[in-house]
Structures are given as structure tokens and as C-alpha cells.
């Protein structure tokens, strides 16, 4: 039987202003063998949501040196497989990717909800570059077609400043924000709040059938 609800998850990544910056990152970054095989909430999302959900999680190109145009081209190949009522989730760089993509493109499917989890808004308060992932001046198109928009952010996030979530809210009045105090950059094994929120969204979108 075909699953009723589609969820698309876009993972995070790193982006740099230049190739030399990227090489510098590789030289300074330390390899942790214990973290190499770690599984997180993203890996068990479909299982936690249940049999009525299908989770599509494309591996985006070159996540260690991501380029927006490459991600846009690849995401365009995913879109034809999506149905009306799809739920979009972007974590970290994946969040700003969705915000930029939906701001600059008309999505050909009805979106039930869009979740931005620990998503950067700009680079003003961060040591990290957003390179060509930088958002356009207006998020109006995203606001109009992202349907229900949820902003999840933790106050102790060491990667993306917490104030970036407030900037999204100012740019998109009406978006719903969920504040956390101790989730850092959302790398934990479980994310029950997200699972429950997705299920509630799906229930609101599912038409009642009279027997």
C-alpha cells in the first residue's frame, strides 16, 4: 500500500568563500573515529514516524564544500518524485538552502509544512561563511508557499547563533518557533518534538472520511 505522507529531509554541510578556505578547514578539522559511525535522529526519522510516512533524504553534492547551484540542480531532480502535501525539513545549511530555494523558485507541489532546524539566516554573528547560500533580500515567496513554517533552534547552539531564528521570525511573521535550551546543534539520537509536530501537521492535512 502506498504511504500517505511524504517527508523530504535536506542535511547540513559546510560552505566556503574560496577553495583555499576549504583546504584550511580540512587541515584544521580533526577526525573523530567515534563520531564517524554515529547515528542520529535523521537516520531513524522514518521509523519513528511510522508506516504511513515516506522519508526522502537525498545526499546533496559535496557537503564538505557545498555550492548552492549544485544543490539546486540536484534538488530539482528530486522534485518530480514528490506529491502534493509534502513536508520539507532542512537542518543547518539544509535549512537555509530550503529558505533560499523557495524564495527564488515557485515550487510545483503543494507544501504542507516547512521545518527549519538550526538554520543560519546570515553570517553577521558567525565565524562561518554562507558563500552563495546567502538569502535574497525578501523571503516573501518562501513565506507564501512554505505553508506552515516552523523554526526550531536551541539557545546553546555552538554553530548557528540563536538570534538567527529571531531574524527568520522577523522576515516571516506568522512562522511558529520552538525554542530549546540544551540541544546545541541538534545532533542527538532522538527528536521526539519534531516527530510529534510532523504527525500533527499530517493529521491537519488529512481529509476526514465519513463511514
C-alpha positions as CSV (number, residue, x, y, z in Angstrom):
1,X,0.0,0.0,0.0
2,X,1.3,3.4,-0.9
3,X,2.4,5.6,2.0
4,X,0.2,8.6,2.6
5,X,2.7,11.2,3.7
6,X,6.0,12.3,2.2
7,X,8.7,14.0,4.1
8,X,11.9,15.4,2.5
9,X,14.9,15.9,4.6
10,X,17.9,18.1,3.5
11,X,21.0,17.6,5.6
12,X,23.6,20.2,6.6
13,X,27.1,20.8,5.3
14,X,29.9,23.3,5.1
15,X,30.5,26.1,2.6
16,X,33.4,28.4,2.0
17,X,34.2,31.6,0.2
18,X,37.2,30.1,-1.6
19,X,38.9,26.8,-2.2
20,X,41.8,27.8,-0.1
21,X,39.4,28.4,2.9
22,X,38.1,24.9,2.3
23,X,41.6,23.4,2.3
24,X,42.3,25.3,5.5
25,X,39.2,23.8,7.1
26,X,40.3,20.3,6.1
27,X,43.8,20.8,7.6
28,X,42.5,22.1,10.9
29,X,39.5,19.7,11.3
30,X,40.2,16.7,13.4
31,X,38.9,13.2,12.6
32,X,37.0,11.5,15.4
33,X,36.6,7.8,14.8
34,X,33.9,7.5,17.5
35,X,31.7,10.0,15.7
36,X,32.3,8.6,12.2
37,X,29.6,5.9,12.5
38,X,27.2,7.7,14.8
39,X,23.5,7.6,14.0
40,X,21.2,10.4,14.8
41,X,17.5,11.3,14.7
42,X,17.7,11.8,10.9
43,X,18.6,8.1,10.4
44,X,15.6,6.9,12.4
45,X,13.0,9.5,11.3
46,X,11.0,7.3,9.0
47,X,10.9,4.5,11.7
48,X,9.8,7.0,14.4
49,X,7.1,8.5,12.1
50,X,5.6,5.1,11.3
51,X,4.4,3.2,8.3
52,X,2.2,5.9,6.9
53,X,5.3,8.1,6.2
54,X,7.9,8.0,3.5
55,X,11.1,9.9,4.2
56,X,13.2,11.0,1.2
57,X,16.7,12.1,2.2
58,X,18.8,12.9,-0.8
59,X,22.6,13.1,-0.4
60,X,23.4,16.6,-1.6
61,X,26.5,17.2,-3.6
62,X,29.9,17.8,-1.9
63,X,28.5,18.6,1.6
64,X,32.0,19.4,2.9
65,X,32.4,22.2,0.3
66,X,28.8,22.8,-0.7
67,X,27.7,25.1,-3.5
68,X,24.2,26.4,-3.7
69,X,23.9,26.0,-7.5
70,X,25.0,22.3,-7.3
71,X,22.4,21.7,-4.5
72,X,19.7,23.5,-6.5
73,X,20.4,21.3,-9.6
74,X,20.3,18.1,-7.6
75,X,17.2,19.1,-5.6
76,X,15.4,19.8,-8.9
77,X,15.9,16.1,-9.8
78,X,14.1,15.2,-6.5
79,X,11.0,17.4,-7.0
80,X,9.3,15.3,-9.8
81,X,9.0,12.4,-7.3
82,X,7.2,14.5,-4.7
83,X,3.4,14.6,-4.2
84,X,1.1,17.4,-3.1
85,X,1.1,17.8,0.7
86,X,4.9,17.1,1.1
87,X,6.6,18.2,4.3
88,X,10.0,19.8,3.9
89,X,12.8,19.7,6.6
90,X,16.1,21.4,6.4
91,X,18.8,21.1,9.1
92,X,21.5,23.7,9.4
93,X,22.8,24.5,5.8
94,X,19.9,22.4,4.6
95,X,17.6,24.9,6.3
96,X,18.9,28.0,4.6
97,X,19.0,26.0,1.3
98,X,15.2,25.5,1.5
99,X,14.6,29.1,2.5
100,X,16.7,30.4,-0.4
101,X,15.3,27.8,-2.9
102,X,11.6,28.5,-2.0
103,X,12.3,32.3,-2.1
104,X,13.7,32.2,-5.6
105,X,11.6,29.4,-7.2
106,X,7.9,28.5,-7.5
107,X,7.5,25.0,-6.1
108,X,5.3,22.9,-8.3
109,X,3.8,20.9,-5.4
110,X,1.6,22.0,-2.5
111,X,3.7,22.1,0.7
112,X,2.0,21.1,4.0
113,X,4.8,22.5,6.2
114,X,8.4,23.5,6.1
115,X,10.8,23.0,9.1
116,X,14.0,25.0,9.5
117,X,16.1,23.3,12.2
118,X,19.2,25.3,13.4
119,X,19.2,27.2,10.1
120,X,21.5,30.1,9.6
121,X,20.0,33.4,8.4
122,X,23.1,35.4,7.7
123,X,26.8,35.4,8.6
124,X,26.7,38.6,10.8
125,X,27.1,36.9,14.1
126,X,29.0,33.8,13.0
127,X,32.6,32.8,12.1
128,X,31.3,30.7,9.3
129,X,30.6,31.9,5.7
130,X,27.4,31.3,3.8
131,X,29.0,31.9,0.4
132,X,26.4,31.5,-2.3
133,X,23.8,30.2,0.1
134,X,23.2,33.8,1.3
135,X,19.5,34.6,1.3
136,X,17.8,37.1,-1.0
137,X,16.5,40.4,0.4
138,X,13.0,39.1,0.5
139,X,11.6,35.8,1.8
140,X,8.1,36.7,0.6
141,X,7.8,33.8,-1.9
142,X,9.0,31.3,0.7
143,X,6.6,32.7,3.3
144,X,3.7,32.4,0.8
145,X,4.4,28.8,-0.3
146,X,6.1,27.2,2.6
147,X,2.6,26.9,4.2
148,X,3.1,26.3,7.9
149,X,6.7,27.3,8.7
150,X,8.4,26.0,11.9
151,X,11.7,27.4,13.3
152,X,13.4,25.1,15.7
153,X,16.5,26.4,17.4
154,X,18.5,25.8,20.7
155,X,19.8,28.6,22.8
156,X,23.1,26.8,23.3
157,X,23.8,26.2,19.6
158,X,27.6,26.5,19.1
159,X,27.4,26.6,15.3
160,X,24.5,28.8,14.3
161,X,23.7,31.8,16.6
162,X,20.3,31.6,18.3
163,X,19.5,35.1,17.2
164,X,19.3,33.8,13.6
165,X,15.9,32.2,14.5
166,X,14.6,35.6,15.5
167,X,15.7,37.0,12.2
168,X,13.6,34.4,10.4
169,X,10.6,35.3,12.5
170,X,11.0,39.0,11.7
171,X,11.3,38.2,8.0
172,X,8.2,35.8,8.1
173,X,5.6,37.0,10.7
174,X,3.3,34.1,11.4
175,X,6.0,31.4,11.4
176,X,6.0,29.3,14.5
177,X,9.1,29.0,16.7
178,X,10.1,26.2,19.1
179,X,12.9,27.2,21.5
180,X,15.1,24.7,23.1
181,X,17.7,25.3,25.8
182,X,20.1,22.3,25.7
183,X,20.0,20.7,22.2
184,X,23.1,22.5,20.8
185,X,23.1,21.9,17.0
186,X,20.5,19.1,17.1
187,X,22.9,16.1,16.8
188,X,21.1,14.0,19.3
189,X,19.8,10.5,18.7
190,X,16.2,11.3,19.3
191,X,14.0,14.2,18.3
192,X,10.5,13.4,19.7
193,X,9.3,17.0,19.4
194,X,9.9,17.1,15.7
195,X,8.2,13.7,15.2
196,X,5.1,14.7,17.1
197,X,4.9,18.0,15.2
198,X,5.1,16.3,11.8
199,X,2.4,13.9,12.8
200,X,0.1,16.8,14.0
201,X,0.8,18.5,10.7
202,X,-0.1,15.4,8.7
203,X,-3.3,15.0,10.7
204,X,-4.4,18.5,9.9
205,X,-3.8,17.9,6.2
206,X,-5.5,14.5,6.0
207,X,-9.2,14.9,5.0
208,X,-11.7,13.2,7.1
209,X,-13.5,10.2,5.6
210,X,-17.1,9.5,6.6
211,X,-18.0,5.9,7.0
